[in-house]
Amino acid sequence: MNSVSDDVFGPPTGGPVYLISDLCDLLESYLDSDKVALVYQAYLFSAEAHEGQYRQTGEPYIYHPISVARILAEMRMDHESILAAILHDVLEDTGTQKERLAEQFGEEVAELVDGVSKLTQIEFENRAEAQAANFRKMMLAMTRDIRVILVKLADRLHNMRTLGALSPAKRRRIATETLEIYAPVANRLGMNSMRVELEELGFAALHPMRYRVLKEAVRRARGNRGEIVSRIERALKRRLHQESLEGLVIGREKHLYSLYKKMQTKHLSVSEVMDVYAFRIIVDRVDTCYRVLGAVHNLYKPVPGRFKDYIAIPKANGYQSLHTVLFGPYGVPIEIQIRTEEMDHMAENGISAHWLYKSDDEAGNRAQIRAREWLKSLLEMQQNAGNSLEFLENVKIDLFPDEVYVFTPKGRIMELPRGATAVDFAYAVHTDVGATCVATKIDRRLAPLSTPLANGQTVEVITAPGARPNPAWLNFVVTGKARANIRHFLKHQRQSESVTLGRRLLERALSAFLQSLDTLPAGRVEGVLAEFKLENLDQLLADIGLGNRMALFVARRLVPAGEGEGEAGEPAAPSPTRPLAIRGTEGMVVNFARCCRPIPGDPVIGFVSAGRGITIHVETCKNVAEYRDHPEKWLEVQWEDPVQGEFAAEIRVDVANQRGTLATLAAAIAAEGSNIDNVSMEERDGRYSTITFVLSVSSRRHLARIMRRLRANRSVARIQRTGTFRDSRRKDKENRKGRD
């Protein structure tokens, strides 16, 4: 692994320059001669395509593809991956066509190169959108062939090794992208060696001064620790020998970026993070791992709660090892990792350790299976993501798992990120289970769906056929799969509801011209759709429902001048026969204003907001006056009889400070069949406090019954509904006089 140069604050401007002869010598150690010859042909092809192009370091461009190919050759990747590495920039940076690559080097190589290439022919609004779209394209290609990401990681690694030639702003941008995306992807695929180098190089480029200061502090600290490390290492070896156990004991150095992140997250100083001594013990078989664990626990006392068995329950990326923390000499903590040689090899190289095209061993298959399960979840995420930026956000969430392991009722182990809830668990089991979950049992006890799960818990999900995802779930789910599926459902639901509302609004507007959508000639509708550059009628109706187009304006376009008009050219009926009926089931496209919280029975008016649909206000709401300057956006509405559903109403209650008053009021509200959505209390003076309730009610009459019941309580001095009407102060005074 190349280390960051000591004499610069950032990554080096160059590195070893590899020639094609060096690459071919390395390839001949494990590839057939005819495949090496094909690699040489690809070199000639790429060198000709990149003729006259130079990197920022000043060297000919062809040195970069050769270096990328060498990184993959050191992983002993197959010849098609090496070909793709040498050719990976010819589609993006030269005039070469994909068809020519496929003709000369095969369809598979052409697809690999295309998967790594950026989307240069599409114009994007900003860099973030371009980055997200390119990442989405690469990930989709990766789901078809995982070698795409291996070529891209090798490409990014060499770019990071030569980052010093770029401007500081570019270095920071590329380093940030590396730390946020590519290093976590390498970690997700179990490629620890590549992850560590990407993080070290990214840290040096993004925070050059911090990198240099920390590196110097670590160098000094390690010099002072030498005697303790040697003593612990000798003690471990001596104990293994006493127990007749064979094992390699090595001191394990934590890399700078992991130390830096630990200092940040746990607010520790350099001396505090350097107080931990880490060792790795590598043995021959799995059962020896557990015997070594017993030996070291007899040597030094284990720290309770710090043992983790990743052999029995591997990490999501396939990592396997035993982890334990011991109380060492002088009271220093000792971190021990115990694993087999095969596990160590897998931990460092991940999916590239046993490449599927070269090996059929069990470990290689396990790594491939886990990687493909992750890719399958990525594919589902991208199908449900609204755009590339949303997809990138969901993938980033999935790339930083600190795992928690829980069990299904049948004993199956599920791996989830730390902080995952029962809803995340439900979506991990199956998308349909997540979409229809209504409750959960954790260790056989009912618990809220938002409860964070802990290691070892048994989770049971209760579903209902008619249940649907709740928008509130987005406030607590942590997995990308759950978030993507919930958002997808909500978008689909919003689209459906906006089409339904748009149809009602347009039919209402057309009725003023004595027309309807059913009676209009089909050609006329098609003409208006072409004029608005829309593909179908549903898009037009959705635009109307969301408030992006005014129904009356669309109606005028659908009905030719003179048709259905009076003498003055106005609609034959000056206005629709009746206001739009509000049913309470319109969903997300009809919103009820929080400023006045309208409920059935209130006189109401609708305000059309672009992108949001209709917002319903009470006619006496103070905000209505502010919007009077836009009469074209106001809509006459009325409550349908009967109205379905429950609505939020806010009341403010002044009460005497007495023990148990809040509980008494809550009981009275429940007795009237209402739920308390929110409650807050504010002390006014020594005698009185103000309690604000947000209640679920079905109508104005329902709210009146609740207020009458609360007013009957002797502790209540005053009660009023907020945001809409004048308070009932006079009535309260009269009531108090009557009670007195």
C-alpha positions in Angstrom: 0.0 0.0 0.0 1.3 3.4 -0.9 1.5 5.8 2.1 1.0 9.5 2.1 4.2 11.4 1.6 5.7 12.8 4.8 6.9 16.1 3.4 3.5 17.4 2.1 0.2 18.4 3.8 -1.7 16.5 1.2 -1.4 13.5 -1.1 1.6 13.2 -3.4 1.6 14.7 -6.8 2.7 11.5 -8.4 3.8 8.0 -7.5 5.5 5.0 -9.0 5.2 5.0 -12.8 4.4 1.6 -14.1 5.1 0.5 -17.7 3.1 -2.0 -19.7 6.0 -4.4 -19.4 5.7 -4.3 -15.6 2.0 -5.0 -15.8 2.5 -7.9 -18.2 5.2 -9.4 -16.0 2.7 -9.4 -13.0 -0.1 -10.8 -15.2 2.0 -13.7 -16.4 2.2 -15.0 -12.8 -1.4 -16.0 -12.9 -2.9 -15.5 -16.4 -2.4 -17.5 -19.6 -0.1 -16.0 -22.3 -3.0 -15.5 -24.8 -4.9 -13.4 -22.3 -1.8 -11.4 -21.5 -1.3 -10.8 -25.2 -4.9 -9.5 -25.3 -4.1 -7.1 -22.5 -1.2 -5.8 -24.5 -3.5 -5.2 -27.5 -5.8 -3.2 -25.2 -2.8 -1.1 -24.1 -1.9 -0.3 -27.8 -5.6 0.6 -28.5 -5.8 2.8 -25.4 -2.4 4.5 -26.0 -3.5 5.4 -29.5 -6.9 6.8 -28.3 -5.2 8.9 -25.5 -2.4 10.1 -27.8 -1.5 13.7 -26.9 -3.4 13.7 -23.6 -1.6 14.4 -20.4 -2.6 14.3 -16.7 -2.3 17.2 -14.3 1.0 15.6 -13.0 2.5 16.2 -16.5 2.9 12.5 -17.4 1.2 10.9 -20.5 -2.4 9.9 -19.8 -1.8 6.2 -20.6 0.2 5.8 -17.3 -3.1 6.2 -15.4 -4.9 3.2 -17.0 -1.8 1.1 -16.6 -1.7 1.9 -12.9 -5.4 1.2 -12.5 -4.9 -2.2 -14.2 -1.9 -2.9 -11.9 -4.0 -2.3 -8.8 -6.5 -4.9 -10.1 -3.7 -7.3 -11.1 -2.4 -7.2 -7.5 -5.8 -8.4 -6.5 -5.4 -11.2 -9.2 -8.5 -10.1 -11.0 -9.5 -11.8 -14.3 -8.3 -10.6 -17.7 -11.6 -8.9 -18.6 -11.3 -6.6 -15.5 -7.7 -5.8 -16.5 -8.9 -5.0 -20.1 -11.7 -2.8 -18.8 -9.2 -1.0 -16.5 -6.8 -0.2 -19.4 -9.8 1.0 -21.6 -11.9 2.6 -18.8 -11.5 6.2 -20.0 -11.6 5.8 -23.8 -15.4 6.2 -24.1 -15.4 9.2 -21.8 -12.3 11.1 -22.9 -11.8 10.1 -26.6 -14.0 9.8 -29.6 -14.1 6.0 -29.4 -17.5 4.3 -29.7 -18.8 1.5 -27.4 -19.6 -0.6 -30.5 -15.9 -0.5 -31.6 -14.8 -1.7 -28.1 -17.4 -4.6 -28.2 -16.2 -5.6 -31.7 -12.5 -5.7 -30.7 -12.6 -6.9 -27.1 -16.0 -8.4 -26.6 -19.4 -7.2 -25.3 -18.6 -8.0 -21.7 -15.5 -5.7 -21.7 -17.5 -2.9 -23.5 -20.3 -3.1 -20.8 -17.7 -2.9 -18.0 -16.1 0.2 -19.6 -19.5 1.8 -20.2 -20.5 1.1 -16.5 -17.4 3.1 -15.3 -17.8 5.9 -17.8 -19.5 9.2 -16.7 -22.7 10.6 -18.3 -21.0 13.3 -20.4 -23.7 13.7 -23.0 -26.4 14.9 -20.6 -26.6 18.5 -19.3 -27.2 18.7 -15.5 -28.3 21.7 -13.5 -25.5 21.4 -10.9 -22.5 19.3 -9.9 -24.5 17.5 -7.2 -27.1 16.3 -9.7 -24.4 15.2 -12.1 -22.5 13.3 -9.4 -25.7 11.6 -8.3 -26.7 10.6 -11.8 -23.2 9.2 -12.6 -23.2 7.2 -9.3 -26.7 5.9 -10.1 -25.5 4.8 -13.6 -22.5 3.0 -12.1 -24.4 1.3 -9.4 -27.0 0.0 -12.0 -24.1 -1.4 -14.1 -22.6 -2.9 -10.9 -25.9 -4.8 -10.2 -25.3 -6.5 -13.6 -21.6 -7.1 -13.1 -19.9 -6.4 -9.8 -16.5 -6.0 -11.5 -17.7 -2.5 -12.5 -17.3 -1.2 -9.0 -13.9 -2.9 -8.6 -12.6 -1.1 -11.7 -14.0 2.1 -10.4 -12.5 1.7 -6.9 -9.1 1.0 -8.5 -9.5 4.1 -10.7 -10.4 6.2 -7.7 -7.5 4.8 -5.6 -4.9 5.8 -8.3 -6.6 9.2 -8.6 -6.3 9.7 -4.9 -2.6 8.7 -4.9 -1.9 11.4 -7.5 -4.3 14.1 -6.1 -1.6 16.5 -5.1 -1.3 17.9 -8.7 -4.8 19.4 -8.5 -6.0 22.7 -7.1 -6.9 22.7 -3.3 -10.6 23.1 -4.1 -10.6 20.1 -6.4 -8.7 18.1 -3.9 -11.2 18.8 -1.2 -14.2 18.0 -3.5 -12.7 14.7 -4.6 -11.6 13.8 -1.1 -15.0 14.4 0.3 -16.6 12.3 -2.4 -14.1 9.5 -1.6 -14.8 9.6 2.1 -18.6 9.8 1.7 -19.0 7.2 -1.1 -16.1 5.2 -2.3 -14.4 4.3 1.0 -17.8 3.1 2.4 -18.5 1.1 -0.8 -15.1 -0.6 -0.4 -15.9 -1.3 3.3 -19.4 -2.7 2.3 -17.6 -5.1 -0.1 -15.2 -6.2 2.7 -12.1 -4.7 1.0 -10.4 -3.4 4.1 -7.0 -2.7 2.6 -8.5 -0.5 -0.1 -10.8 1.2 2.3 -8.0 2.1 4.7 -5.8 3.6 1.9 -8.8 5.6 0.5 -9.6 7.0 3.9 -5.9 7.9 4.7 -5.5 9.7 1.3 -8.9 11.4 1.7 -8.1 12.5 5.2 -4.8 14.0 4.1 -6.4 15.9 1.2 -9.4 17.2 3.1 -7.7 18.1 6.4 -3.9 18.4 5.6 -2.9 20.2 8.8 -4.9 17.9 11.0 -3.4 14.9 9.2 0.1 16.1 9.7 -0.3 17.1 13.4 -2.0 13.7 14.2 0.6 11.7 12.3 3.4 13.4 14.3 1.5 12.9 17.6 1.0 9.2 16.8 4.6 8.8 15.9 5.7 10.2 19.3 3.1 8.2 21.2 4.1 4.9 19.5 7.7 5.5 20.5 6.8 5.7 24.1 4.5 2.6 23.9 7.1 0.2 22.6 8.0 -1.5 25.9 4.3 -2.1 26.9 3.4 -3.5 23.4 6.4 -5.9 23.6 5.5 -7.1 27.1 1.9 -7.8 26.2 2.9 -9.6 22.9 5.4 -11.8 24.9 2.7 -12.6 27.5 0.2 -13.6 24.8 2.7 -15.8 23.0 3.7 -17.5 26.2 0.1 -18.3 27.2 -0.6 -19.8 23.7 2.5 -21.9 24.1 1.4 -23.1 27.5 -2.0 -24.1 26.1 -0.3 -25.9 23.1 -2.0 -23.5 20.7 -0.4 -22.4 17.4 -1.0 -18.8 16.4 0.6 -15.7 15.0 0.4 -12.7 17.4 0.9 -9.3 15.8 0.5 -5.8 17.1 -2.3 -4.0 15.2 -1.9 -0.4 14.2 -5.0 1.8 13.9 -4.9 4.0 10.9 -5.0 7.8 11.3 -8.5 8.4 9.9 -10.1 5.9 12.3 -8.2 7.6 15.2 -9.4 11.0 14.0 -13.1 9.8 13.7 -12.9 8.3 17.2 -11.5 11.6 18.6 -14.4 13.4 16.9 -17.3 11.1 17.9 -16.2 10.4 21.4 -14.5 13.8 22.1 -11.2 12.2 23.1 -7.7 13.6 23.0 -4.8 12.0 21.1 -3.4 10.5 24.3 -6.8 9.0 25.2 -7.3 7.2 21.8 -3.7 6.0 21.9 -4.2 4.4 25.3 -5.8 1.3 23.7 -3.4 -1.5 22.6 -4.6 -3.7 19.7 -3.4 -7.1 18.8 -4.5 -9.7 16.2 -4.1 -13.5 16.7 -4.2 -15.6 13.5 -4.8 -19.3 13.8 -5.4 -22.3 11.5 -9.0 -23.4 12.3 -12.3 -22.0 13.6 -12.3 -24.2 16.7 -8.8 -22.9 17.6 -10.2 -19.3 17.6 -12.5 -20.2 20.5 -9.8 -22.0 22.4 -7.5 -19.0 22.0 -10.3 -16.8 23.3 -10.5 -18.9 26.5 -6.7 -18.7 26.9 -6.5 -14.9 26.6 -9.5 -14.5 29.0 -7.6 -16.6 31.5 -4.5 -14.4 31.0 -6.2 -11.0 31.4 -9.8 -10.3 32.7 -12.3 -9.5 29.9 -14.2 -6.2 29.9 -17.9 -7.1 30.4 -20.1 -6.4 27.4 -17.2 -5.9 25.0 -17.1 -9.4 23.4 -18.4 -9.8 19.9 -18.7 -13.1 17.9 -18.5 -12.2 14.2 -17.6 -15.8 13.3 -21.0 -17.2 14.3 -22.8 -14.0 13.1 -20.7 -12.4 10.3 -21.0 -8.7 9.5 -23.0 -7.7 6.5 -19.9 -7.5 4.3 -18.9 -11.1 5.2 -16.3 -10.1 7.8 -15.6 -12.8 10.4 -13.5 -12.6 13.6 -13.8 -12.8 17.4 -13.4 -9.4 19.2 -12.7 -9.0 22.9 -11.4 -6.3 25.1 -9.2 -7.1 28.2 -7.9 -5.3 31.2 -4.2 -5.4 30.6 -1.2 -4.6 32.7 -1.1 -1.1 34.3 -4.8 -1.0 33.7 -4.6 -0.4 30.0 -7.3 -1.8 27.7 -6.2 -4.4 25.2 -8.3 -5.0 22.0 -7.9 -8.6 20.6 -9.1 -9.9 17.3 -8.9 -13.7 16.7 -9.4 -15.2 13.3 -8.2 -17.8 10.9 -5.8 -17.1 8.0 -8.7 -17.4 5.5 -10.8 -14.9 7.6 -7.9 -12.5 7.7 -7.4 -12.8 3.9 -11.2 -12.1 3.4 -11.1 -9.2 5.9 -8.4 -7.4 3.9 -9.5 -8.1 0.4 -13.2 -8.8 0.7 -15.1 -9.8 -2.5 -11.9 -9.7 -4.5 -10.2 -12.3 -2.3 -12.0 -15.2 -3.9 -13.2 -14.0 -7.3 -16.2 -15.9 -8.5 -14.7 -16.4 -12.0 -11.6 -18.0 -10.5 -12.8 -19.9 -7.5 -15.7 -22.0 -6.2 -14.6 -22.2 -2.5 -17.2 -21.7 0.2 -15.8 -18.5 1.5 -15.7 -17.0 -2.0 -19.3 -18.0 -2.5 -20.4 -16.5 0.8 -18.8 -13.2 -0.1 -20.4 -13.2 -3.5 -23.8 -14.1 -2.0 -23.7 -11.2 0.5 -22.5 -8.8 -2.1 -25.3 -9.8 -4.5 -27.9 -9.5 -1.7 -26.7 -5.9 -1.2 -26.9 -5.3 -4.9 -30.4 -6.6 -5.0 -31.4 -4.2 -2.3 -29.7 -1.4 -4.3 -31.7 -2.3 -7.4 -35.0 -2.1 -5.5 -33.9 1.3 -4.0 -33.2 2.8 -7.4 -36.5 1.6 -8.8 -38.4 3.3 -6.0 -36.2 6.5 -5.9 -37.7 9.5 -7.4 -34.4 10.9 -8.8 -30.7 10.3 -8.7 -30.1 12.6 -5.6 -32.7 10.7 -3.6 -31.1 7.4 -4.7 -27.6 8.6 -3.6 -29.0 9.7 -0.2 -30.5 6.3 0.3 -27.3 4.5 -0.6 -25.3 6.7 1.7 -27.6 5.7 4.6 -26.9 2.1 3.7 -23.2 2.5 3.5 -22.6 3.4 7.1 -24.0 0.4 9.1 -23.0 -0.2 12.6 -24.8 -3.5 12.8 -27.3 -4.8 15.2 -28.4 -8.4 15.0 -32.0 -9.5 15.8 -34.0 -12.7 15.3 -37.2 -13.5 13.6 -39.8 -15.6 15.5 -38.4 -18.7 13.6 -34.8 -18.0 14.7 -33.5 -16.4 11.5 -30.8 -13.8 12.0 -31.4 -10.3 10.5 -28.6 -7.7 10.2 -29.7 -4.1 10.5 -27.9 -0.8 11.0 -27.7 0.4 14.6 -30.8 2.5 15.4 -33.0 0.5 13.1 -36.6 0.1 14.2 -39.3 -2.5 13.8 -40.4 -0.8 10.5 -36.8 -1.2 9.1 -37.0 -4.8 10.2 -40.3 -5.3 8.5 -39.0 -3.9 5.2 -35.9 -6.1 5.5 -38.1 -9.2 5.8 -40.1 -8.2 2.7 -41.4 -5.0 1.1 -45.0 -6.1 1.5 -44.5 -6.9 5.2 -43.1 -3.4 5.7 -45.9 -1.7 3.7 -48.7 -3.4 5.8 -47.2 -3.5 9.3 -49.4 -2.1 12.0 -47.7 -3.2 15.3 -44.7 -5.1 16.6 -43.8 -7.4 19.4 -40.2 -7.2 20.7 -39.3 -10.2 22.9 -43.0 -11.1 22.9 -44.1 -7.7 24.2 -46.0 -5.1 22.3 -43.8 -2.1 21.5 -44.1 1.1 19.4 -43.0 0.7 15.7 -40.5 3.4 16.3 -38.6 1.5 19.1 -34.9 1.1 18.2 -33.8 -2.5 18.2 -31.0 -4.0 20.3 -28.7 -7.0 19.7 -30.3 -10.4 20.4 -33.9 -9.3 20.5 -36.7 -11.4 18.8 -38.9 -9.2 16.6 -42.4 -10.1 15.4 -44.2 -7.9 13.0 -48.1 -7.7 13.0 -49.6 -6.9 9.6 -53.1 -6.0 8.4 -54.2 -6.5 4.8 -55.6 -2.9 4.3 -52.7 -1.1 6.1 -50.5 1.4 4.2 -47.2 3.1 5.0 -47.4 6.1 7.3 -45.6 9.3 6.4 -44.5 9.7 10.0 -42.3 6.6 9.6 -39.9 8.7 7.6 -39.0 10.5 10.9 -37.5 7.3 12.5 -36.6 4.7 9.8 -32.8 4.4 9.2 -32.4 1.9 6.3 -32.3 3.1 2.7 -34.7 0.3 1.7 -37.4 1.4 4.1 -37.0 5.1 3.3 -37.1 4.5 -0.5 -40.2 2.3 -0.3 -42.1 4.6 2.0 -41.3 7.6 -0.2 -42.2 5.6 -3.3 -45.6 4.8 -1.9 -46.3 8.4 -0.7 -45.4 9.7 -4.2 -47.7 7.2 -5.9 -50.5 8.0 -3.4 -50.0 11.8 -3.9 -50.1 11.3 -7.7 -53.3 9.3 -7.5 -55.0 11.7 -5.1 -54.0 14.8 -7.2 -55.5 13.1 -10.4 -58.8 12.5 -8.5 -58.9 16.1 -7.2 -57.9 17.5 -10.5 -60.7 15.7 -12.3 -63.3 17.1 -9.7 -61.9 20.6 -10.2 -61.9 20.4 -14.0 -65.4 18.9 -14.1 -66.6 21.7 -11.9 -65.0 24.3 -14.1 -66.4 22.7 -17.3 -69.9 22.6 -15.8 -69.9 26.4 -16.1 -69.7 26.0 -19.9 -72.3 23.2 -19.8 -69.7 20.7 -20.7 -67.9 17.7 -19.1 -64.8 15.6 -19.9 -67.1 12.8 -21.2 -68.9 15.1 -23.6 -65.8 16.8 -25.0 -64.5 15.6 -28.4 -61.3 13.4 -27.9 -59.4 15.4 -30.4 -59.9 18.6 -28.4 -58.4 17.1 -25.3 -55.5 15.7 -27.3 -54.9 19.2 -28.8 -54.7 20.8 -25.4 -52.3 18.1 -24.1 -50.0 18.7 -27.1 -50.2 22.5 -26.4 -49.2 21.9 -22.8 -46.6 19.3 -23.9 -48.1 16.6 -21.7 -48.2 12.9 -22.5 -51.7 12.0 -21.2 -54.8 13.3 -19.4 -53.7 12.1 -16.0 -50.7 14.4 -16.1 -53.0 17.4 -16.8 -55.4 16.4 -14.0 -52.5 15.9 -11.6 -51.2 19.4 -12.5 -54.6 20.8 -11.7 -55.0 18.9 -8.5 -51.6 20.1 -7.3 -52.4 23.7 -8.1 -49.9 24.0 -10.9 -52.6 24.9 -13.4 -55.9 26.7 -12.7 -59.0 24.5 -13.6 -60.9 27.5 -15.1 -58.0 28.4 -17.4 -57.8 24.7 -18.6 -61.6 24.7 -19.1 -61.4 27.8 -21.3 -58.7 26.0 -23.5 -60.9 23.0 -23.8 -64.1 24.9 -24.8 -63.7 27.0 -27.9 -64.7 30.6 -27.9 -68.5 31.0 -28.3 -69.3 27.5 -27.2 -71.3 27.4 -23.9 -71.0 31.2 -23.5 -73.5 33.9 -22.9 -73.9 37.2 -24.8 -70.9 38.8 -23.1 -68.6 35.9 -23.9 -68.8 34.7 -20.3 -69.8 31.1 -19.3 -73.5 30.4 -19.7 -73.6 29.8 -16.0 -71.8 32.6 -14.2 -70.4 30.2 -11.6 -70.5 26.5 -10.8 -73.8 25.5 -9.3 -72.2 24.6 -6.0 -68.9 24.9 -4.2 -66.4 22.0 -4.2 -67.3 19.5 -1.5 -64.6 18.6 1.0 -65.0 14.9 2.0 -62.0 14.5 4.4 -60.7 11.6 2.3 -58.8 13.6 -0.4 -55.4 12.8 1.2 -52.2 14.8 0.8 -53.6 17.2 -1.9 -56.1 18.8 0.4 -54.4 20.3 3.5 -56.0 21.9 6.5 -54.3 25.1 7.6 -52.4 24.9 10.9 -53.1 28.6 11.6 -56.8 28.1 12.1 -57.3 24.3 12.1 -60.7 24.1 10.3 -63.1 21.3 11.3 -66.4 20.2 9.8 -69.1 22.8 10.6 -66.8 25.7 10.2 -67.4 28.1 7.3 -64.4 27.5 5.1 -62.6 28.7 1.9 -59.9 27.0 -0.2 -56.6 28.5 -1.3 -54.8 26.9 -4.3 -51.0 26.6 -3.8 -48.7 25.5 -6.6 -47.3 22.0 -5.8 -49.4 21.6 -2.7 -53.0 21.4 -3.9 -55.7 23.1 -1.9 -55.2 24.5 1.6 -58.5 24.9 3.6 -58.9 27.9 5.9 -61.7 29.1 8.1 -63.3 32.2 6.6 -62.5 34.2 9.7 -58.9 33.2 9.7 -56.5 36.2 10.0 -54.3 34.8 7.2 -57.2 34.9 4.7 -57.0 38.7 4.5 -53.4 38.5 3.4 -54.2 36.3 0.5 -57.2 38.4 -0.8 -54.8 40.1 -3.3 -55.0 36.8 -5.3 -58.7 36.2 -5.9 -57.9 33.8 -8.8 -56.4 31.4 -6.3 -59.4 31.3 -4.0 -61.9 28.5 -4.3 -65.4 28.2 -2.9 -65.6 25.0 -0.8 -68.0 23.4 1.6 -68.1 20.4 3.8 -69.8 17.3 2.4 -72.5 15.7 4.6 -71.4 13.5 6.2 -67.6 14.2 6.4 -65.4 11.2 7.1 -62.2 11.1 9.2 -60.9 13.1 12.2 -59.5 16.6 12.2 -57.1 18.5 14.5 -58.6 21.3 16.7 -56.6 23.3 19.2 -58.0 24.6 22.5 -56.5 26.6 25.3 -57.6 26.0 28.8 -56.7 28.2 31.8 -56.8 26.2 35.0 -56.1 26.7 38.7 -52.9 25.0 39.9 -54.2 21.9 41.6 -52.8 18.4 41.8 -54.3 16.0 39.2 -56.0 18.6 37.1 -54.3 17.5 33.8 -55.2 13.9 34.4 -58.9 14.9 35.1 -59.1 16.9 31.9 -57.5 14.1 29.9 -60.0 11.7 31.2 -62.9 14.0 30.3 -61.5 14.4 26.7 -61.2 10.6 26.4 -64.8 10.1 27.7 -66.1 12.2 24.8 -64.3 9.9 22.3 -61.4 12.2 21.4 -57.6 11.6 21.4 -55.0 14.1 22.5 -52.5 14.6 19.7 -50.4 17.1 21.6 -50.4 18.9 24.9 -48.3 21.6 26.4 -48.4 23.6 29.7 -47.3 27.1 30.5 -47.4 28.5 34.0 -48.9 32.1 34.0 -48.6 33.0 37.7 -48.6 31.3 41.0 -52.4 30.5 40.8 -53.1 29.7 37.1 -51.5 27.7 34.3 -52.5 27.5 30.6 -52.8 24.1 29.0 -52.9 23.9 25.2 -54.5 20.7 23.7 -54.5 19.6 20.1 -57.4 17.2 19.9 -58.8 14.8 17.2 -62.4 15.7 16.6 -65.0 14.7 14.0 -66.9 18.0 13.8 -67.6 21.3 15.4 -70.4 19.8 17.4 -68.0 17.1 18.7 -65.6 19.9 19.8 -68.4 21.8 21.5 -69.3 18.7 23.6 -65.7 18.4 24.7 -65.5 22.1 25.7 -68.7 21.9 27.6 -67.5 18.9 29.6 -64.2 20.6 30.3 -65.9 23.8 31.4 -67.8 21.9 34.0 -64.6 21.2 35.8 -64.2 23.6 38.8 -60.5 24.0 38.1 -61.2 25.5 34.7 -61.2 29.3 34.7 -61.4 29.9 31.0 -61.5 27.8 27.8 -61.3 28.9 24.2 -60.6 27.5 20.7 -57.4 29.1 19.3 -56.7 30.6 15.9 -60.2 31.2 14.7 -63.0 32.6 16.9 -63.2 35.0 19.7 -62.8 33.3 23.1 -65.8 32.5 25.3 -64.6 34.8 28.1 -68.0 36.2 28.8 -69.6 32.8 29.1 -66.7 31.6 31.4 -67.3 34.6 33.7 -71.0 33.8 33.9 -70.3 30.2 34.6 -67.9 31.1 37.4 -70.5 33.4 38.9 -73.0 30.7 38.8 -70.7 28.2 40.5 -69.7 30.8 43.2 
